[in-house]
Amino acid sequence: MTIDFDKLQQAINYQFNDLKLARHALTHRSANKLNNERLEFLGDSLLGFLVAEFLFEHFPEASEGELSRLRANMVNKSALVEIALDLNLSEFLLLGDGELKSGGRERESILADSVEAIIAAIYFDGGLTACKQLIISWSQNKIDGISPVGTQKDAKTYLQEIMQAQGLRLPQYRVVDVTGKDHQQSFLVECRVENLDEPQQGEGNSIRSAEQEAARKILIELGETN
């Protein structure tokens, strides 16, 4: 399969000096042994670093926790899929026959990975500055809507975003006790996170409210406020 490089470069707003890098970045492992997995690895790190640098520069009053939350919102899977769809990257992907037949062009993991691979390819082709400018350009819709302060999130959501931003496993919740009659039950839920030795417990009249209380206590232990 061939790639319309003129159309690709217009879509991503970047002209490659070495088109082989672009092709490499868009080649899925189902299509060739020389695929984009290593570029994805590097692109993931570049994305996290460059977004962190941008946020650090543009939100000087934001706390570490606020910056981590903002970065998580800009580099998570859904944000990358949104970029891939905006750039129409699915049109340029090189996939094996089996992956094509199973709907690989619409698979979110493949779309997100392709964005990371393209970022790494641009880094090798044009350097860090070009890479950062494009990431910010592609993410402009997200940037326009973010605010480091004043956005209150429930404790579970905030805790999950912190774990994602730090590359840790998601919080684990477990119901440890249920008391009371059917219409007046009280639930005791335990929350455990990877970077704390001891879990925290929360109590509420529903599992969700108990989970929120447990998550809130974890946030306090981590020194995070929402």
C-alpha positions as CSV (number, residue, x, y, z in Angstrom):
1,M,0.0,0.0,0.0
2,T,1.2,3.5,-0.8
3,I,0.8,6.6,1.3
4,D,-0.3,10.0,-0.2
5,F,2.5,11.9,1.5
6,D,1.4,15.2,0.2
7,K,-2.0,14.8,1.7
8,L,-0.5,13.4,5.0
9,Q,1.9,16.4,5.3
10,Q,-0.9,18.8,4.7
11,A,-3.1,17.1,7.3
12,I,-0.4,17.2,10.0
13,N,1.0,20.6,8.9
14,Y,4.5,19.3,8.7
15,Q,6.9,18.7,5.7
16,F,9.2,15.8,6.3
17,N,12.8,15.9,5.1
18,D,12.9,12.1,5.2
19,L,9.6,10.5,4.1
20,K,10.9,7.1,5.3
21,L,10.4,8.3,8.8
22,A,6.7,9.1,8.1
23,R,6.2,5.7,6.5
24,H,7.8,4.0,9.5
25,A,5.6,5.9,11.9
26,L,2.5,4.7,10.2
27,T,3.4,1.1,9.8
28,H,1.5,-1.2,12.2
29,R,3.2,-4.4,13.4
30,S,0.6,-6.4,11.5
31,A,2.0,-5.0,8.2
32,N,5.8,-5.3,8.7
33,K,8.5,-6.4,11.1
34,L,9.9,-2.9,10.7
35,N,6.9,-1.2,12.4
36,N,6.2,1.8,14.6
37,E,6.3,0.2,18.0
38,R,9.7,1.7,19.0
39,L,8.7,5.1,17.7
40,E,5.5,4.8,19.8
41,F,7.7,4.2,22.9
42,L,9.8,7.3,22.3
43,G,6.8,9.4,21.2
44,D,5.0,8.7,24.4
45,S,7.9,10.1,26.5
46,L,8.3,13.1,24.2
47,L,4.6,13.9,24.4
48,G,4.6,13.7,28.2
49,F,7.7,15.9,28.5
50,L,6.7,18.5,26.0
51,V,3.2,18.9,27.3
52,A,4.6,19.1,30.9
53,E,7.1,21.8,29.7
54,F,4.3,23.8,28.0
55,L,2.0,23.6,31.1
56,F,4.9,24.6,33.4
57,E,5.6,27.7,31.3
58,H,2.0,28.8,30.8
59,F,0.5,28.1,34.3
60,P,3.1,29.4,36.7
61,E,0.7,29.5,39.6
62,A,-0.5,25.9,39.2
63,S,0.5,23.3,41.8
64,E,2.2,20.1,41.0
65,G,-1.1,18.2,41.4
66,E,-2.9,20.6,39.1
67,L,-0.2,20.3,36.5
68,S,-0.3,16.5,36.7
69,R,-4.1,16.6,36.2
70,L,-3.8,18.9,33.2
71,R,-1.1,16.8,31.6
72,A,-3.1,13.6,32.1
73,N,-6.0,15.3,30.3
74,M,-3.8,16.2,27.4
75,V,-1.9,12.9,26.9
76,N,-4.4,10.2,27.7
77,K,-5.7,7.8,25.2
78,S,-8.9,9.6,24.4
79,A,-7.0,12.9,23.8
80,L,-4.7,11.1,21.4
81,V,-7.6,9.4,19.6
82,E,-9.2,12.8,19.2
83,I,-6.0,14.2,17.6
84,A,-5.7,11.2,15.3
85,L,-9.3,11.7,14.1
86,D,-8.8,15.4,13.6
87,L,-5.7,14.7,11.5
88,N,-7.4,11.8,9.7
89,L,-4.4,9.6,10.4
90,S,-6.5,6.4,9.9
91,E,-6.4,7.1,6.1
92,F,-2.6,6.8,6.1
93,L,-2.1,3.8,8.3
94,L,-0.3,0.7,6.9
95,L,-2.0,-2.4,8.3
96,G,-1.9,-6.1,7.6
97,D,-4.8,-7.8,5.9
98,G,-6.1,-9.3,9.1
99,E,-6.0,-6.0,11.0
100,L,-7.8,-4.3,8.1
101,K,-10.6,-6.8,8.0
102,S,-11.1,-6.6,11.8
103,G,-11.5,-2.8,11.7
104,G,-8.0,-1.8,12.6
105,R,-8.4,1.7,11.1
106,E,-11.0,2.6,13.7
107,R,-9.3,0.8,16.6
108,E,-8.6,3.4,19.3
109,S,-5.3,1.9,20.5
110,I,-3.9,1.9,17.0
111,L,-5.0,5.5,16.4
112,A,-3.5,6.7,19.7
113,D,-0.2,4.8,19.0
114,S,0.1,6.3,15.6
115,V,0.0,9.8,17.1
116,E,2.9,8.9,19.4
117,A,4.8,7.4,16.6
118,I,4.4,10.4,14.3
119,I,5.6,12.6,17.2
120,A,8.8,10.6,17.4
121,A,9.3,10.7,13.7
122,I,8.9,14.5,13.6
123,Y,11.4,14.7,16.5
124,F,14.0,12.7,14.5
125,D,13.2,14.7,11.3
126,G,12.9,18.2,12.6
127,G,14.0,18.4,16.2
128,L,12.4,19.1,19.5
129,T,11.1,22.6,18.8
130,A,9.2,21.5,15.7
131,C,7.8,18.6,17.7
132,K,6.6,20.8,20.5
133,Q,5.0,23.3,18.1
134,L,3.0,20.6,16.4
135,I,1.8,19.0,19.6
136,I,0.5,22.3,20.9
137,S,-1.1,23.0,17.6
138,W,-2.8,19.6,17.5
139,S,-3.9,20.0,21.1
140,Q,-5.3,23.5,20.8
141,N,-8.9,22.5,21.5
142,K,-7.8,20.9,24.7
143,I,-5.6,23.8,25.7
144,D,-8.4,26.3,25.1
145,G,-10.7,24.4,27.5
146,I,-8.3,23.7,30.4
147,S,-8.0,25.6,33.7
148,P,-5.6,24.6,36.4
149,V,-7.8,25.9,39.2
150,G,-11.5,26.1,40.0
151,T,-12.4,22.9,38.3
152,Q,-13.7,20.6,41.1
153,K,-13.7,16.9,40.3
154,D,-15.0,14.1,42.4
155,A,-12.4,12.3,44.5
156,K,-12.4,9.1,42.5
157,T,-11.9,10.9,39.1
158,Y,-9.1,13.1,40.5
159,L,-7.3,10.2,42.1
160,Q,-7.5,8.2,38.9
161,E,-6.0,11.1,36.9
162,I,-3.2,11.4,39.4
163,M,-2.3,7.7,39.1
164,Q,-2.4,7.9,35.3
165,A,-0.2,11.0,35.3
166,Q,2.4,9.2,37.4
167,G,2.2,6.0,35.3
168,L,0.8,3.9,38.2
169,R,-1.9,1.3,38.2
170,L,-5.5,2.6,38.7
171,P,-6.9,2.6,42.3
172,Q,-8.4,-0.7,43.5
173,Y,-11.7,-0.6,45.4
174,R,-13.1,-3.5,47.5
175,V,-16.2,-3.7,49.6
176,V,-15.1,-5.0,53.0
177,D,-18.4,-4.9,54.9
178,V,-22.1,-4.3,54.5
179,T,-24.3,-3.5,57.5
180,G,-27.9,-2.6,58.1
181,K,-31.3,-3.6,56.6
182,D,-31.8,-3.7,52.9
183,H,-33.3,-0.1,52.7
184,Q,-30.8,1.3,55.2
185,Q,-27.5,-0.3,54.3
186,S,-24.1,1.1,55.1
187,F,-21.1,0.1,53.0
188,L,-17.5,0.0,54.0
189,V,-15.1,0.2,51.0
190,E,-11.3,-0.1,50.9
191,C,-9.2,1.8,48.4
192,R,-5.6,0.8,47.7
193,V,-3.1,2.6,45.5
194,E,0.3,1.5,44.3
195,N,2.3,4.3,45.9
196,L,0.9,3.9,49.5
197,D,1.6,0.9,51.7
198,E,-1.7,1.0,53.5
199,P,-5.2,1.3,52.1
200,Q,-7.8,3.7,53.2
201,Q,-11.5,3.0,54.0
202,G,-14.6,5.0,53.4
203,E,-18.2,4.5,54.6
204,G,-21.4,5.5,52.9
205,N,-25.0,4.6,52.3
206,S,-24.0,3.4,48.8
207,I,-20.9,1.8,47.3
208,R,-20.2,4.8,45.2
209,S,-20.3,7.2,48.1
210,A,-18.1,4.9,50.2
211,E,-15.6,4.7,47.3
212,Q,-15.6,8.5,47.1
213,E,-14.9,8.8,50.8
214,A,-12.0,6.3,50.6
215,A,-10.6,8.1,47.5
216,R,-10.8,11.4,49.4
217,K,-8.8,9.9,52.3
218,I,-6.2,8.6,49.8
219,L,-5.8,12.0,48.3
220,I,-5.2,13.5,51.8
221,E,-2.5,10.9,52.4
222,L,-0.9,11.8,49.1
223,G,-1.0,15.5,50.0
224,E,-3.3,16.2,47.0
225,T,-6.3,18.6,47.1
226,N,-9.0,19.0,44.5
